[in-house]
Amino acid sequence: SGDIIYALDSRNRDKAALVSMPATRNGANNPTILHASSKADVSGAMIHPDTREPQAAKAEYLRQEWTTLDPGIKKDFDALASLDKGDFNITSRTADDRIWTVSYVQDAGPVRYWIWNRDTQEGTFLFTHRSDLEQYDLAEMKPIEIKTRDGLTMPCYLTLPRDAKGPVPMVLLVHGGPWARDGWGYNPMHQWLADRGYAVLSPNFRGSTGFGKSYLNAGNREWYAAMQDDLVDATNWAIENKIAVPDKIAIMGGSYGGYATLAGLTRDPELYAAGVDIVGPSHVATLLNTIPPYWEPMKKMFESRVGSLEEPEFLDQISPLTHVDQISRPLMIVQGANDPRVKISESDQIVAAMDSRDLPVTYLVYPDEGHGMSRPENMMAFNAITEEFLAKHLGG
């Protein structure tokens, strides 16, 4: 009718909710909450194709959860929840709304597509999006919660080798951003590492997105501090729960995850047996001094969430380059020569600092890559070298 606006709204709230509001000049000041989650931001909605009204809302804490708002589709959603394994989404609908196409995201296989007949309440399987994956016995990804030392709850994802019996070597795989998150589903790095005999643990440390403002803001000015404590707490959880062999744990990640790898080897040098830093910044000041022009609007956010160039001593304190003398475990650094975000100078300077102190470091530079690897041949080369590096130092 044009007189109602539907929106995701986190004003005056910790977590984003699905709301409606009058489509008037001051209507946004009077939202009505249609759905909210106590654990995660509402991240999307299913919209009726004709009336444009929300029929269901989804939030992702450990896994995606749908809540129906329209009683007319509840029977369909209840049936779809058990039609196949995984988390489902409605990808398209016929004009008369009698037939839906549905996708199921899995952790141990490709995305599966179905036709759903609403009249007969029956599904017809169509295809998977990567049939080559069907031939493999892949590992299950388990969503878990880990408590931090100060009482926060970290949503995390654990993948174990299919034949794991007792503790095994482990890779702590740290996501980039850091204002992003890991989620449940097929993860090629988890599958690759688990196939090579490693447990893989991905923690959504404080500062990760999707879990509300307080969890996000708990990471403000906590680089090298509480954010790193969370990674240590996740590592210790894996040791205490007999998942990881204590002296065979590597830390690995890209971008912020690369920074966290360098932080782990300098701040907690005895905890990790090795580290793999992929396009990670080594000093926050030099990172801020070399940001690309399209990041300029985000500079204020960096200053409030990380630190300001007007605080050189603080930036030294939270930068691994300043603490390079503490590195005592094998380190591999991977860099794209054309990276516009984390310039090659970030990796060059820590490699030079290690070389000047006779600290061993393996340094890979890809001349035709940017912020991470995109070319398949480079990904395969990176995987092969990383496999050998991890096997040497963890025994996988």
C-alpha positions in Angstrom: 0.0 0.0 0.0 3.0 2.3 0.2 2.3 3.5 3.7 4.5 1.1 5.7 8.3 0.7 5.7 10.0 -2.5 6.8 13.5 -2.4 8.0 16.3 -3.9 10.0 16.8 -1.5 12.8 19.3 -1.4 15.7 18.6 2.1 17.0 18.2 2.1 20.8 18.8 -1.6 20.8 21.8 -3.9 21.2 20.8 -6.2 18.3 19.2 -5.4 15.0 15.5 -6.3 14.9 13.0 -6.5 12.0 10.6 -3.6 12.4 7.7 -1.8 10.6 7.2 1.9 10.7 4.8 4.4 9.1 6.1 5.8 5.8 5.8 9.4 7.0 8.4 12.1 7.8 8.6 11.2 11.5 7.5 7.5 11.0 11.0 6.2 11.7 10.7 7.4 15.2 7.9 5.0 15.9 9.0 1.5 14.9 7.1 -1.6 15.8 9.2 -4.7 16.4 8.1 -7.7 14.3 10.9 -10.0 15.4 14.1 -9.9 17.5 16.6 -12.4 18.7 18.2 -12.4 22.1 21.5 -13.8 20.8 22.1 -12.4 17.3 21.1 -9.6 14.9 18.2 -10.3 12.6 19.9 -10.6 9.3 17.1 -10.9 6.8 13.5 -11.6 6.0 11.4 -13.5 3.5 9.1 -11.0 1.8 5.7 -11.7 0.2 6.1 -11.1 -3.6 2.8 -9.2 -3.9 2.1 -7.5 -0.6 5.8 -7.0 0.2 5.0 -7.9 3.8 7.6 -9.9 5.8 6.5 -13.5 6.2 9.5 -14.8 8.1 12.7 -13.4 9.7 16.1 -15.1 10.2 18.9 -14.6 12.6 22.2 -16.5 12.7 23.8 -17.2 16.1 25.4 -20.6 15.9 23.3 -21.6 12.9 20.7 -19.9 10.8 17.2 -19.9 12.4 14.0 -18.9 10.7 11.0 -17.6 12.6 7.7 -17.5 10.7 5.5 -14.3 11.0 2.8 -15.4 8.5 0.8 -18.4 9.8 0.1 -19.3 6.1 3.7 -20.5 5.6 4.3 -22.1 8.9 3.4 -25.6 7.7 5.8 -25.2 4.8 8.7 -24.1 7.0 8.1 -26.9 9.5 8.2 -29.4 6.6 11.2 -27.9 5.0 13.2 -28.1 8.2 13.2 -31.9 7.9 13.2 -32.3 4.1 17.0 -32.3 3.9 20.1 -31.7 6.0 21.5 -28.2 6.5 20.1 -24.7 6.7 17.5 -23.8 4.1 16.6 -20.7 2.2 13.7 -20.0 -0.3 15.5 -18.9 -3.5 12.5 -18.3 -5.8 8.7 -18.6 -6.0 6.2 -19.0 -8.9 3.8 -16.1 -9.6 0.9 -18.1 -8.0 3.2 -18.9 -5.0 2.4 -22.6 -5.2 6.0 -23.7 -6.1 9.2 -22.7 -4.4 12.8 -23.5 -5.1 14.8 -24.2 -1.9 18.5 -24.4 -1.2 20.1 -26.3 1.7 23.6 -25.2 2.9 25.5 -28.1 4.4 28.7 -28.3 6.4 29.9 -31.6 4.8 28.8 -31.3 1.2 27.7 -29.0 -1.6 24.5 -26.8 -1.6 21.5 -28.9 -2.4 18.5 -27.6 -4.4 14.9 -28.7 -4.3 11.5 -28.0 -5.8 8.8 -27.6 -3.0 5.2 -28.1 -3.9 3.1 -26.3 -1.4 -0.1 -28.0 -2.5 1.1 -31.6 -2.0 3.7 -30.7 0.7 6.3 -32.7 -1.2 9.8 -31.9 -2.4 11.6 -33.0 -5.6 15.4 -33.0 -5.5 17.0 -31.0 -8.3 20.8 -30.9 -8.1 23.8 -29.9 -6.0 25.9 -26.8 -7.0 29.2 -28.8 -6.9 28.6 -32.4 -7.8 32.4 -33.1 -7.6 32.1 -32.7 -3.8 29.6 -35.6 -3.5 32.3 -38.2 -4.0 34.1 -37.2 -0.7 33.5 -38.2 2.9 33.8 -34.7 4.4 34.1 -33.7 8.1 31.2 -32.3 10.2 31.5 -28.8 11.5 30.2 -28.4 15.1 28.9 -25.1 16.4 30.1 -24.6 20.0 30.2 -21.9 22.7 33.4 -21.1 24.6 33.5 -18.8 27.6 36.1 -16.1 27.8 38.0 -15.3 31.0 35.8 -12.3 31.6 32.5 -14.0 31.1 31.6 -13.4 27.4 30.4 -16.3 25.3 32.1 -16.9 22.0 30.2 -18.6 19.2 32.8 -20.9 17.6 33.1 -23.6 14.9 35.1 -26.8 15.3 35.9 -29.4 12.7 37.7 -32.6 13.6 39.4 -35.1 11.3 36.9 -37.9 10.6 39.1 -40.5 12.2 40.1 -38.4 15.3 40.4 -40.4 18.5 41.6 -38.3 21.3 43.7 -35.1 21.0 45.1 -34.3 17.6 47.3 -31.4 16.2 45.1 -28.2 15.8 45.0 -25.1 13.7 43.3 -22.0 15.3 41.9 -20.4 12.1 41.2 -16.7 12.8 38.8 -14.7 10.6 39.7 -11.4 9.0 38.0 -8.1 9.3 38.1 -8.1 12.3 34.5 -6.7 11.9 33.2 -9.8 10.3 32.3 -13.3 11.5 32.6 -17.0 10.8 29.5 -19.1 10.2 28.3 -22.6 9.9 28.5 -24.4 6.5 30.9 -25.8 4.0 34.3 -24.3 4.7 37.0 -25.4 2.3 39.9 -24.5 4.6 38.3 -26.5 7.5 37.8 -29.5 5.2 41.3 -29.3 3.7 43.0 -29.1 7.1 40.8 -31.7 8.7 41.6 -34.1 5.9 45.3 -33.6 6.7 44.7 -34.7 10.3 44.2 -31.3 12.0 41.4 -30.2 14.3 40.3 -26.7 13.1 38.8 -24.2 15.5 37.4 -20.8 14.3 36.3 -18.5 17.1 34.1 -15.5 16.8 36.2 -13.4 19.2 34.9 -10.1 20.6 34.7 -7.5 17.9 33.0 -9.9 15.5 29.8 -8.8 13.9 26.3 -10.2 14.0 26.0 -10.7 17.7 25.0 -7.2 18.7 26.6 -3.9 19.5 27.9 -4.8 23.0 29.8 -7.8 21.6 31.2 -5.7 18.7 32.2 -2.8 20.9 33.8 -5.1 23.5 36.6 -5.3 20.9 37.2 -1.5 20.7 40.8 -0.7 21.4 41.4 -4.3 22.3 43.8 -5.3 19.5 46.7 -7.2 21.1 44.7 -7.2 24.4 41.2 -8.7 25.1 40.7 -9.8 21.5 43.9 -11.8 21.7 42.9 -13.1 25.1 39.8 -14.6 23.4 42.0 -16.5 21.0 44.1 -17.8 23.9 41.0 -18.8 25.8 39.7 -20.7 22.7 43.1 -22.5 22.4 43.1 -23.4 26.1 39.5 -24.7 25.8 40.7 -27.1 23.1 43.6 -28.3 25.2 41.4 -28.7 28.3 38.8 -30.6 26.4 41.3 -33.1 24.9 40.7 -31.8 21.4 44.2 -30.4 20.7 47.7 -31.8 21.5 49.1 -28.9 23.6 52.4 -28.5 21.9 51.1 -29.0 18.4 48.8 -26.0 17.8 49.3 -23.5 15.0 47.6 -20.1 14.6 46.7 -19.0 11.1 44.6 -16.4 9.4 44.3 -13.7 6.7 44.2 -9.9 7.1 43.2 -9.3 10.7 43.7 -13.1 11.1 47.3 -12.5 9.9 47.7 -9.8 12.4 46.4 -12.1 15.1 48.9 -14.7 14.0 51.8 -12.3 14.5 50.3 -11.1 17.8 50.0 -14.7 18.9 53.7 -15.5 18.2 54.9 -12.3 19.9 52.5 -11.9 22.8 52.1 -15.6 23.7 55.2 -17.1 22.2 55.0 -20.4 24.1 51.4 -21.2 23.2 51.6 -21.9 19.5 54.0 -24.3 17.8 53.9 -22.3 14.5 52.0 -19.5 12.7 50.8 -18.7 9.2 50.2 -15.0 8.5 48.4 -14.3 5.3 48.4 -10.6 4.3 48.4 -9.4 7.9 49.5 -5.9 9.1 52.6 -5.9 11.3 52.3 -2.4 12.7 49.0 -0.4 13.1 50.6 3.0 12.5 52.2 2.0 9.2 48.8 0.3 8.2 46.9 3.6 8.9 49.6 5.6 7.1 49.2 3.5 3.9 45.5 2.9 3.7 44.0 3.1 0.2 41.9 6.2 -0.7 38.7 4.2 -0.7 39.3 3.4 3.0 39.6 7.1 3.9 35.9 7.3 5.0 36.5 4.4 7.4 39.5 6.1 9.1 37.4 7.5 11.9 36.1 4.1 12.6 39.7 2.7 12.8 40.6 5.5 15.2 37.8 4.7 17.5 37.9 1.0 17.3 41.7 0.4 17.0 43.7 3.6 17.8 44.8 6.9 16.4 48.0 8.1 14.7 48.1 10.7 17.5 48.8 7.9 20.0 52.2 6.5 18.7 53.1 4.8 22.0 49.8 3.0 22.1 50.1 1.9 18.5 53.6 0.6 19.2 52.2 -1.3 22.2 49.6 -3.2 20.1 51.8 -3.8 17.0 53.6 -7.2 16.6 56.6 -5.5 14.8 57.5 -3.8 18.1 57.7 -7.1 19.8 59.4 -9.1 17.1 62.2 -10.2 19.5 59.6 -12.4 21.3 59.1 -14.7 18.3 60.5 -18.1 19.0 58.4 -20.4 16.9 58.4 -21.1 13.1 56.5 -18.4 11.1 55.3 -18.3 7.5 54.3 -15.0 6.0 52.2 -14.9 2.7 51.8 -11.6 0.8 50.3 -10.4 -2.5 52.6 -7.9 -4.1 49.7 -5.8 -5.3 47.7 -5.7 -2.1 46.0 -2.3 -1.9 44.8 -2.7 1.7 47.7 -4.3 3.6 50.7 -3.1 1.6 53.6 -5.4 0.9 55.6 -3.1 3.2 53.7 -4.5 6.2 55.2 -8.0 5.5 58.5 -6.7 4.2 59.2 -4.8 7.5 58.6 -7.7 9.8 60.6 -10.1 7.6 63.5 -7.6 7.6 63.2 -7.3 11.4 63.4 -11.0 11.8 66.2 -11.4 9.3 68.3 -8.7 11.2 67.8 -10.8 14.4 68.6 -14.2 12.7 65.0 -15.4 13.4 63.9 -17.9 10.8 60.9 -17.0 8.6 59.4 -18.4 5.4 58.3 -15.6 3.2 56.0 -16.1 0.1 55.3 -13.2 -2.2 52.9 -13.7 -5.1 53.7 -11.0 -7.7 50.2 -11.2 -9.4 48.0 -11.2 -6.3 46.4 -8.6 -4.0 44.7 -9.0 -0.6 44.9 -12.8 -0.6 45.1 -15.3 -3.3 42.6 -15.4 -6.2 44.3 -17.3 -9.0 43.8 -21.1 -8.7 47.4 -21.9 -9.4 48.5 -19.6 -6.6 46.0 -21.1 -4.2 47.3 -24.6 -5.0 50.9 -23.4 -4.5 50.0 -21.8 -1.2 48.2 -24.9 0.0 51.1 -27.2 -1.0 53.6 -25.0 0.9 51.4 -24.5 3.9 50.7 -28.3 4.1 54.4 -29.0 4.1 55.0 -26.2 6.7 52.3 -27.5 9.0 53.3 -31.1 8.6 56.9 -30.3 9.6 56.0 -28.4 12.7 52.7 -30.1 13.8 53.1 -33.6 12.4 49.9 -33.7 10.4 
